[in-house]
Amino acid sequence: MKNRQEFHTEKGVHTFKHEETSLNYGGGVRLQMRNGIYSDLRFDVQEQYDIRQFSWTLGYRFNELL
């Protein structure tokens, strides 16, 4: 992971630069039934900011009409 800050002064101009890289990972599962109803469970983690997110989605997939 990278976390870097720089501050420069040149000819009376102040410049602040901040760069960071964070590891972000997650996983999930999906249940899909024949009648078009589906459910998603997902868990995501972002290490640098210690953020954990859990989500649950319930939906309906409309069939294409031919």
Sequence and secondary structure as in RCSB ss.txt:
>XXXX:A:sequence
MKNRQEFHTEKGVHTFKHEETSLNYGGGVRLQMRNGIYSDLRFDVQEQYDIRQFSWTLGYRFNELL
>XXXX:A:secstr
  EEEEEEEETTEEEEEEEE   EEEEEEEEE TTSEEEEEEEEEETTTTEEEEEEEEEE      
